[in-house]
Amino acid sequence: MITLRPYQQRAMDQLLDWFRNNQEGHCIVSACVGSGKSVMLAWLCQHAIAQWPETRIIMLVPNKELLEQNYEKLISIWPDAPVGIMSASVGKKQLGHAITIATIGSLYKHAAKVGHVDLLIVDEAHAIPGGEEGMYRKFISDMHKYCPDMRVIGATGTPFRGSGVWLTAVDDAIFTDIAAHVTMDELLEAGYLTPLTTQPTTTRMDATGVRTVGGDYVVSELARAIDRPELVATACAEAVRLAADRHKWLVYCVTVKHAEHVKDELIRLGVHAEIVTGETPKAVRSEHIERFRAGQVRALVSVAVLTTGFDVPDVDCIVLLRNTKSPVLYVQIMGRGMRVADGKNDCLVLDFTETIENLGPVNRVRGREQKKKSAHEAPLKVCDECGSLNPISATECKTCGTVFDVVATDPHRVTASHARIIDDGQAYVIDHHITDVTYSPHRKLGKPDSLMVSYWSGIKRVAREWVCLDHHGYARTRAEAWWGKRAPRLRNDGQLFVPGSTSQAIEWLMSGYQLATPSVIRVNESGKYPEIVGYAWPDSQLKEEA
């Protein structure tokens, strides 16, 4: 049998345990970049056929490059594997083997020709769309007509959609659970991943006013905002200066025209660069990539490719010249620089956008729940840490063991407001200059209202806090003290007027009542949610809060 690393064996054991405990449903193996996902899938195929010789398996991949990668890995560690390839781009149609590795585009219309299948593995499962549309959905639906007992395993390092919604929580979700989880943190700690580092950039690609559709910026509008000669020139010049000692760059752009402009400018500045996009002919793309591997090309300028499945371990610089709100794209791009290679200590990330600032450390990116949940047969809740569905009464996640808060936390996470690319667990405290404070009621079913206070630095909300005016006991006492530090003293005896409820506070504030606004707040951004730990008031020193 194929020998696995300890964390790989643990993940496969978790997967097998899930199948023993779940006679129905489909699941996900969440394994981050560098975890050796193709090795684990090869082991799974070998194990299934060794235990049940009549097992028939199909492995679906999104593109030729990933097909070749998975096939070559399987054959290298299991030379006698009974495997065939089904892919027009490779020029092979080899159905009928115990294992078939196929590109989805070559197979999705041909479920009737496939025959019996016990296990369908979908590599890069985050590519499966929500709803009932798309090639993956059609093929899975058609296959279940012929093989109703077929089980589906999704494998991905980003088990959420581009919008950030967990694959287990989307409407009409195929997957019911995340059965196994290999995290970026454990691989960084064990030395199986190379850490990322950043350098601050002065050139900024501003996406203010660009619309968002499907969880990310509208490409045409984003291109108009950032593909401007002066921005391209200054960003490329700054990249050349900051990455002078880096040997292999991946540069990410928004459109082909943008990539052409960037490539031309890099060449003008003395950097040997080539373009690889979805429009690049396959032979030319392969040639550019091979020359990049060999060190004959220093920078590959990319649009919508060189993310999923692209593997050149000694990439030591990522240049981000396109804004994105997609956590999938963000993690996939950053993962290209995290492979381990001889002589490589880290990978420099140059972010000329606000992406790192908005999405936070790459090892802290998680999914979120769908705003409008689908109906379930029984009440369920989604684990914030790994995305598994759990009974509403569960006190800890059945998959990853995360202890659920007794009081639910706000699902709308405040993203990191600094540009730290990796969270190493150390406290990270930053001071924000405050330009505005806004107040709104915060309501939760079955809980007293509270006053939500949002602190703004320019157009960015940097922190929030909740003032529990409707509560009793200690929470009300703290709310009165909070109000007292900010409110004018209006009574003759020096006592304060403190509103008796959140609704009364909002009424006062809307009527012109003025609370003092801090000039600076100090925020600990190390945890899951930013925590305000100090305030400075006009003409006073910043004071740490107890």
Sequence and secondary structure as in RCSB ss.txt:
>XXXX:A:sequence
MITLRPYQQRAMDQLLDWFRNNQEGHCIVSACVGSGKSVMLAWLCQHAIAQWPETRIIMLVPNKELLEQNYEKLI
SIWPDAPVGIMSASVGKKQLGHAITIATIGSLYKHAAKVGHVDLLIVDEAHAIPGGEEGMYRKFISDMHKYCPDM
RVIGATGTPFRGSGVWLTAVDDAIFTDIAAHVTMDELLEAGYLTPLTTQPTTTRMDATGVRTVGGDYVVSELARA
IDRPELVATACAEAVRLAADRHKWLVYCVTVKHAEHVKDELIRLGVHAEIVTGETPKAVRSEHIERFRAGQVRAL
VSVAVLTTGFDVPDVDCIVLLRNTKSPVLYVQIMGRGMRVADGKNDCLVLDFTETIENLGPVNRVRGREQKKKSA
HEAPLKVCDECGSLNPISATECKTCGTVFDVVATDPHRVTASHARIIDDGQAYVIDHHITDVTYSPHRKLGKPDS
LMVSYWSGIKRVAREWVCLDHHGYARTRAEAWWGKRAPRLRNDGQLFVPGSTSQAIEWLMSGYQLATPSVIRVNE
SGKYPEIVGYAWPDSQLKEEA
>XXXX:A:secstr
     HHHHHHHHHHHHHHHH SS  EEEEE TTS HHHHHHHHHHHHHHHSTT  EEEEESSHHHHHHHHHHHH
HH TT  EEEEETTTTEE TTSSEEEEEHHHHTT HHHH   SEEEEETGGGS STT SHHHHHHHHHHHH TT 
EEEEEESS B TTSBBTTTSTT S  EEEEEE HHHHHHHTSS  EEE   S     TT  EETTEE HHHHHHH
H  HHHHHHHHHHHHHHTTT S EEEE SSHHHHHHHHHHHHHTT  EEEEETTS HHHHHHHHHHHHTTS SEE
EEES SSTT   TT  EEEE S    HHHHHHHHHTT    TT   EEEEE SSHHHHH  GGG   B  SS   
 SS EEE TTT  EEETT SB TTT  B  SS   SS     S  SS  SS  EEEEE  EEEEEEE  TTS  E
EEEEEEETTEEEEEEEE TT  THHHHHHHHHHHHHS   STTS     SSHHHHHHHHHTT      SEEEEE 
SSSS EEEEEE TTS  EE  
